[in-house]
Amino acid sequence: MTACIVGWHHLPFAKHEDRDVESLVTEAARGAMADAGIDPEEVDEIYLGHFNGGFSRQDFTSSLVLQTDPALRFTPATRVENACATGSAAVHAGLRAIAAGKARFVLVVGVEKMTELPGPEIGRTLLKASYLKEESGIEGGFAGVFAQIAQQYFQRHGDQTDALAAIAAKNHRNGCANPWAQMRKDLGFAFCREVSEKNPMVAPPLKRTDCSLVSDGAAALVLTDVETALSMPKAVVFRAAVQVNDFLPLSRRDIVLFEGCEQAWRKAFEASGLTLEDLDLVETHDCFTIAELIEYEAMGLTPRGQGARAALEGWTEKDGKLPVNPSGGLKAKGHPIGATGVSMHVLTAMQVQGDAGEMQVKDAEIGGIYNMGGACVASYVSILEALR
């Protein structure tokens, strides 16, 4: 690819009762520019990833980034949205601006403020990312959608309760090392495995520990071309950046295959000349534990129907053959919709720079990212490597 990440900033994912979208955006943007060592007047273009969909009253948000500094006034700013892959959509839009020669420095910010709505309204807002003509009546919002996916997977491949609990336990354990994670608590396999008062069934077979957290948060990064990046203190290059979109209706797909995810990884490996074996870690979209399980198969880590092996045999642990979600993933870190994809790119860039602190995967050089919008409708894969 023709671009690099040269600076970043990550805010804690949490319930920010005293913050609004604007304050989250401006803090993240200011931090990313400072980290890259560039002045606001050097930014040629801005992309803001913000799903909203009713989460916050302010719905025209692209120019909120300009509130960061008066020097950003008149800089082109565009809001990008692609459901839960909104953050990666903003990153990839920035890559295209640089590849087209339209920008030297691009500022990308991802943000979401979800917690102002009551729980039932959050579910209804998230369900807008489904095909409402057919799926609006599904109970439990998006948890209900993924519960149906889990039910179909269980019918085809057997009960996967142990595997889902292992995924949840792994990600919560990893999240303890992430200073920006919303939940930094090792819940353990037994707690994640059993239904209890503190871990109730949300949408069978999915329990609370199978579902990502409702979050507020923001992350930001700065992109530039490779030639410019070579003279900067740190630079992480894109070996591949691929987007695939599938049909929106569940009825038009075999949903337990996640074919969009499979296609995105295949195209990314073709573009980069790499294979799955070349990756040292993956940050993947575990909005629900069943999603991470199926993504193991779609990326080629296991054959179809055998994703449980990766979870139960420790393949995806931090010290396993392919660490998956060393950040804790969406499960522990939180999932502020528009911020998630940017966060995944920031955390993976930190890993391949050897700068991930307690999250660091030993000797990590190449990292993969899979960010999904809807029920495997929009699929984004990035492969990152330190430039030097």
C-alpha positions as CSV (number, residue, x, y, z in Angstrom):
1,M,0.0,0.0,0.0
2,T,1.0,3.6,-0.3
3,A,0.4,4.9,3.2
4,C,1.5,4.7,6.8
5,I,0.2,5.4,10.3
6,V,2.5,7.9,11.9
7,G,0.7,8.9,15.1
8,W,-2.3,7.9,17.2
9,H,-4.2,8.5,20.3
10,H,-6.7,6.3,22.2
11,L,-9.2,7.4,24.9
12,P,-10.6,5.0,27.5
13,F,-13.7,3.2,26.4
14,A,-16.3,3.5,29.2
15,K,-19.5,5.2,30.2
16,H,-18.5,8.8,29.9
17,E,-21.4,10.5,31.6
18,D,-19.8,14.0,31.6
19,R,-18.6,13.9,27.9
20,D,-20.2,14.6,24.6
21,V,-19.2,13.6,21.1
22,E,-17.4,16.9,20.5
23,S,-15.2,16.6,23.6
24,L,-14.3,13.0,22.7
25,V,-13.5,13.9,19.1
26,T,-11.3,16.9,19.9
27,E,-9.3,15.2,22.6
28,A,-8.5,12.2,20.3
29,A,-7.7,14.4,17.4
30,R,-5.4,16.7,19.4
31,G,-3.6,13.7,20.8
32,A,-3.0,12.0,17.5
33,M,-1.6,15.1,15.9
34,A,0.7,15.7,18.8
35,D,1.8,12.0,18.7
36,A,2.6,12.4,15.0
37,G,4.5,15.6,15.6
38,I,2.5,17.6,13.1
39,D,0.7,20.9,13.3
40,P,-3.0,21.2,12.6
41,E,-2.3,23.4,9.5
42,E,-0.4,20.4,8.0
43,V,-3.6,18.3,7.9
44,D,-4.9,18.1,4.3
45,E,-8.0,16.1,4.9
46,I,-10.1,14.8,7.8
47,Y,-12.3,11.6,8.0
48,L,-14.6,11.1,11.0
49,G,-16.0,7.7,11.6
50,H,-19.3,8.1,13.5
51,F,-22.3,5.7,13.2
52,N,-24.8,7.5,15.5
53,G,-28.1,6.2,14.2
54,G,-29.8,8.1,17.0
55,F,-27.3,7.5,19.8
56,S,-26.7,11.3,20.1
57,R,-28.7,14.3,19.1
58,Q,-25.9,16.0,17.2
59,D,-26.1,14.2,13.8
60,F,-23.9,16.4,11.5
61,T,-20.6,15.8,13.1
62,S,-17.8,16.0,10.4
63,S,-16.8,19.6,11.2
64,L,-16.7,18.9,15.0
65,V,-13.1,17.9,14.4
66,L,-12.4,21.5,13.4
67,Q,-13.2,22.4,17.0
68,T,-9.8,20.9,18.0
69,D,-7.8,23.8,16.7
70,P,-8.7,27.0,14.8
71,A,-6.0,26.1,12.3
72,L,-8.1,23.2,11.0
73,R,-10.8,25.7,9.7
74,F,-11.6,25.1,6.0
75,T,-9.9,21.7,6.0
76,P,-12.1,19.2,4.1
77,A,-13.8,17.0,6.6
78,T,-16.1,14.1,5.8
79,R,-18.1,11.8,8.0
80,V,-18.0,8.1,7.1
81,E,-20.5,5.4,8.2
82,N,-20.6,1.7,7.5
83,A,-22.3,0.2,10.6
84,C,-19.9,-1.4,13.1
85,A,-17.1,-1.1,10.5
86,T,-17.4,2.7,10.5
87,G,-14.0,3.3,12.0
88,S,-12.2,1.1,9.4
89,A,-14.3,2.8,6.6
90,A,-12.8,6.1,7.7
91,V,-9.3,4.7,7.8
92,H,-9.6,3.2,4.3
93,A,-11.1,6.5,3.0
94,G,-8.0,8.2,4.3
95,L,-5.8,5.7,2.6
96,R,-7.5,6.4,-0.7
97,A,-7.0,10.1,-0.4
98,I,-3.3,9.6,0.0
99,A,-3.1,7.0,-2.8
100,A,-4.9,9.5,-5.1
101,G,-2.3,12.2,-4.3
102,K,-5.0,14.4,-2.8
103,A,-3.4,14.6,0.7
104,R,-0.1,14.3,2.4
105,F,-1.4,14.1,6.0
106,V,-4.9,12.7,6.8
107,L,-6.4,12.9,10.2
108,V,-8.8,10.0,11.0
109,V,-11.0,10.0,14.1
110,G,-13.5,7.4,15.2
111,V,-16.1,8.2,17.9
112,E,-19.4,7.1,19.5
113,K,-21.4,8.1,22.5
114,M,-23.9,5.3,23.1
115,T,-24.8,5.5,26.7
116,E,-27.2,8.4,26.7
117,L,-30.0,6.1,25.5
118,P,-31.8,3.6,27.8
119,G,-31.0,-0.1,27.2
120,P,-34.0,-1.0,25.1
121,E,-33.5,2.0,22.8
122,I,-29.8,1.1,22.4
123,G,-31.0,-2.3,21.1
124,R,-33.4,-0.7,18.7
125,T,-30.8,1.7,17.4
126,L,-28.3,-1.1,16.8
127,L,-30.9,-3.1,14.9
128,K,-31.0,-0.4,12.3
129,A,-27.8,-2.0,11.0
130,S,-29.8,-5.0,9.9
131,Y,-32.3,-5.6,7.0
132,L,-35.4,-4.2,8.6
133,K,-37.8,-5.4,5.9
134,E,-37.1,-9.0,7.2
135,E,-35.3,-8.6,10.5
136,S,-37.0,-5.8,12.5
137,G,-39.0,-8.3,14.5
138,I,-36.0,-10.2,15.9
139,E,-36.2,-10.1,19.7
140,G,-33.1,-8.8,21.6
141,G,-31.8,-6.4,18.9
142,F,-28.4,-7.4,17.4
143,A,-27.9,-9.9,20.2
144,G,-31.0,-11.6,18.8
145,V,-29.5,-11.5,15.3
146,F,-26.3,-13.2,16.5
147,A,-28.2,-15.6,18.7
148,Q,-29.9,-16.8,15.5
149,I,-26.5,-17.2,13.9
150,A,-25.3,-19.2,17.0
151,Q,-28.4,-21.4,16.9
152,Q,-27.8,-22.2,13.2
153,Y,-24.1,-22.9,13.9
154,F,-24.9,-25.2,16.9
155,Q,-27.4,-27.1,14.7
156,R,-24.8,-27.7,12.1
157,H,-21.7,-28.3,14.2
158,G,-22.9,-29.2,17.7
159,D,-23.1,-27.3,21.0
160,Q,-20.3,-24.8,21.2
161,T,-21.0,-23.4,24.7
162,D,-17.5,-24.4,25.9
163,A,-15.8,-22.7,23.0
164,L,-17.8,-19.5,23.4
165,A,-16.9,-19.4,27.1
166,A,-13.2,-19.9,26.3
167,I,-13.3,-17.0,23.9
168,A,-15.0,-14.7,26.4
169,A,-12.6,-15.8,29.2
170,K,-9.5,-15.2,26.9
171,N,-10.6,-11.8,25.9
172,H,-11.5,-10.7,29.4
173,R,-8.1,-12.0,30.6
174,N,-6.4,-10.0,27.9
175,G,-8.4,-6.9,28.6
176,C,-6.8,-6.7,32.1
177,A,-3.6,-5.5,30.3
178,N,-5.4,-2.9,28.2
179,P,-5.3,0.5,30.0
180,W,-8.2,1.8,27.7
181,A,-10.5,-1.3,28.2
182,Q,-13.9,-0.7,29.7
183,M,-13.8,-4.0,31.7
184,R,-10.4,-4.9,33.1
185,K,-11.4,-8.1,35.0
186,D,-10.5,-11.7,34.5
187,L,-13.9,-13.4,34.7
188,G,-12.6,-16.9,34.2
189,F,-13.9,-19.8,32.1
190,A,-16.4,-21.1,34.7
191,F,-18.1,-17.8,35.1
192,C,-18.4,-17.3,31.4
193,R,-19.6,-20.9,30.9
194,E,-22.6,-20.9,33.3
195,V,-25.8,-19.0,33.4
196,S,-26.1,-17.0,36.7
197,E,-27.6,-14.0,38.2
198,K,-24.6,-12.0,37.2
199,N,-24.3,-13.7,33.8
200,P,-27.9,-14.1,32.6
201,M,-29.0,-15.4,29.2
202,V,-29.5,-12.4,26.9
203,A,-30.7,-14.2,23.7
204,P,-30.2,-18.0,23.8
205,P,-27.6,-19.4,23.5
206,L,-25.8,-16.1,24.1
207,K,-25.2,-15.0,27.7
208,R,-24.1,-11.6,28.9
209,T,-20.5,-12.7,28.7
210,D,-21.0,-13.5,25.0
211,C,-22.0,-9.9,24.2
212,S,-19.7,-6.9,23.7
213,L,-20.2,-3.8,25.9
214,V,-22.2,-0.7,25.3
215,S,-19.5,2.0,25.3
216,D,-18.5,5.6,24.8
217,G,-15.1,6.4,23.4
218,A,-12.9,7.7,20.6
219,A,-9.6,7.0,18.9
220,A,-7.6,8.8,16.2
221,L,-4.6,8.3,13.9
222,V,-2.6,10.2,11.4
223,L,-1.9,8.8,7.9
224,T,0.8,9.9,5.4
225,D,2.6,8.6,2.4
226,V,5.6,6.2,2.7
227,E,8.2,8.8,1.6
228,T,7.1,11.3,4.2
229,A,6.8,8.5,6.9
230,L,10.4,7.5,6.4
231,S,11.5,10.8,8.0
232,M,9.1,10.5,10.9
233,P,9.8,9.0,14.4
234,K,7.5,6.0,13.9
235,A,5.7,4.6,10.9
236,V,3.5,1.6,10.4
237,V,2.8,0.6,6.8
238,F,-0.3,-1.0,5.3
239,R,0.7,-4.2,3.6
240,A,-3.0,-4.6,2.6
241,A,-6.3,-2.8,3.0
242,V,-9.3,-4.6,1.6
243,Q,-13.1,-3.9,1.8
244,V,-15.8,-6.4,0.8
245,N,-19.5,-5.9,1.1
246,D,-22.1,-8.7,1.1
247,F,-25.9,-8.8,0.8
248,L,-27.7,-7.1,3.7
249,P,-30.5,-9.6,4.2
250,L,-29.6,-12.7,6.2
251,S,-32.0,-14.7,3.9
252,R,-29.7,-14.2,0.9
253,R,-26.6,-15.8,2.6
254,D,-25.4,-18.8,4.5
255,I,-24.8,-16.7,7.5
256,V,-22.7,-19.3,9.4
257,L,-20.0,-19.1,6.8
258,F,-19.2,-15.4,7.0
259,E,-18.3,-15.4,3.4
260,G,-17.5,-11.7,3.3
261,C,-14.9,-12.1,6.0
262,E,-13.4,-15.0,4.1
263,Q,-13.2,-13.0,0.9
264,A,-11.7,-10.0,2.6
265,W,-8.9,-12.1,4.1
266,R,-8.3,-13.9,0.8
267,K,-7.9,-10.6,-1.1
268,A,-5.7,-9.1,1.6
269,F,-3.3,-12.1,1.5
270,E,-3.2,-11.9,-2.3
271,A,-2.5,-8.2,-2.2
272,S,0.2,-8.4,0.5
273,G,1.9,-11.6,-0.7
274,L,1.5,-13.0,2.8
275,T,-0.4,-15.9,4.4
276,L,-2.1,-16.4,7.7
277,E,1.1,-18.1,9.0
278,D,3.0,-14.8,8.5
279,L,0.7,-12.9,11.0
280,D,1.9,-12.5,14.6
281,L,-1.5,-11.4,15.9
282,V,-5.0,-10.5,14.8
283,E,-7.5,-8.0,16.2
284,T,-10.8,-9.4,15.1
285,H,-14.4,-8.3,15.5
286,D,-15.8,-10.1,18.5
287,C,-19.1,-8.2,18.9
288,F,-20.4,-11.6,20.1
289,T,-18.3,-14.6,20.9
290,I,-19.9,-16.6,18.1
291,A,-18.6,-14.0,15.6
292,E,-15.0,-14.6,16.8
293,L,-15.5,-18.4,16.5
294,I,-16.7,-18.2,12.9
295,E,-14.0,-15.7,12.0
296,Y,-11.4,-18.3,13.0
297,E,-12.8,-20.5,10.2
298,A,-13.3,-17.7,7.7
299,M,-9.7,-16.4,8.0
300,G,-8.4,-20.0,7.5
301,L,-7.2,-20.7,11.0
302,T,-9.2,-23.9,11.2
303,P,-11.4,-25.9,8.7
304,R,-15.2,-25.1,8.7
305,G,-16.9,-26.3,11.8
306,Q,-13.7,-26.7,13.8
307,G,-13.3,-23.2,15.2
308,A,-13.7,-24.6,18.7
309,R,-10.3,-26.2,18.5
310,A,-8.6,-22.8,18.2
311,A,-10.4,-21.6,21.3
312,L,-10.2,-24.8,23.4
313,E,-6.6,-25.8,22.5
314,G,-5.2,-22.3,23.2
315,W,-4.2,-21.5,19.7
316,T,-5.5,-17.9,20.0
317,E,-4.1,-17.2,23.5
318,K,-1.5,-14.4,23.8
319,D,1.2,-17.0,23.7
320,G,-0.5,-19.3,21.2
321,K,0.2,-20.0,17.5
322,L,-1.9,-16.9,16.5
323,P,-2.8,-14.5,19.3
324,V,-6.3,-13.1,18.7
325,N,-7.5,-9.9,20.4
326,P,-4.6,-9.4,22.8
327,S,-6.3,-6.0,23.5
328,G,-9.3,-7.9,25.0
329,G,-11.3,-7.3,21.8
330,L,-14.7,-5.6,21.7
331,K,-15.7,-8.1,24.5
332,A,-13.6,-6.5,27.2
333,K,-12.4,-3.3,25.6
334,G,-15.9,-2.1,24.6
335,H,-17.5,-1.4,21.3
336,P,-18.3,2.3,20.7
337,I,-19.4,1.7,17.2
338,G,-17.7,4.5,15.2
339,A,-14.5,4.3,17.2
340,T,-14.0,0.5,17.1
341,G,-12.2,0.2,13.7
342,V,-9.9,3.1,14.4
343,S,-9.1,1.6,17.8
344,M,-8.2,-1.7,16.2
345,H,-5.8,0.0,13.9
346,V,-4.2,2.0,16.7
347,L,-3.7,-1.1,18.9
348,T,-2.3,-3.2,16.1
349,A,0.1,-0.4,15.1
350,M,1.3,-0.3,18.7
351,Q,1.9,-4.1,18.6
352,V,4.0,-4.1,15.4
353,Q,6.0,-1.1,16.8
354,G,6.7,-3.1,19.9
355,D,5.0,-0.3,21.9
356,A,1.9,-2.1,23.3
357,G,3.0,-2.2,26.9
358,E,1.5,-5.1,28.9
359,M,-0.6,-6.0,25.9
360,Q,2.5,-6.7,23.8
361,V,2.7,-9.9,21.9
362,K,6.3,-11.1,21.9
363,D,8.2,-10.4,18.8
364,A,5.1,-9.1,16.9
365,E,6.1,-7.7,13.5
366,I,2.9,-8.2,11.3
367,G,-0.6,-7.8,12.5
368,G,-4.0,-8.4,10.9
369,I,-7.3,-6.5,11.6
370,Y,-10.8,-7.7,10.8
371,N,-13.6,-5.2,11.4
372,M,-17.2,-6.1,10.5
373,G,-20.3,-4.0,9.8
374,G,-23.6,-5.6,10.5
375,A,-23.9,-9.4,10.5
376,C,-20.8,-9.8,8.2
377,V,-22.2,-7.4,5.7
378,A,-19.3,-4.9,5.5
379,S,-15.9,-6.6,5.9
380,Y,-12.6,-4.7,6.3
381,V,-9.2,-6.3,6.5
382,S,-5.9,-4.4,7.1
383,I,-2.5,-5.9,7.5
384,L,0.1,-3.7,9.2
385,E,3.8,-3.9,9.6
386,A,6.4,-1.5,11.0
387,L,8.0,0.4,8.2
388,R,11.5,0.1,9.7
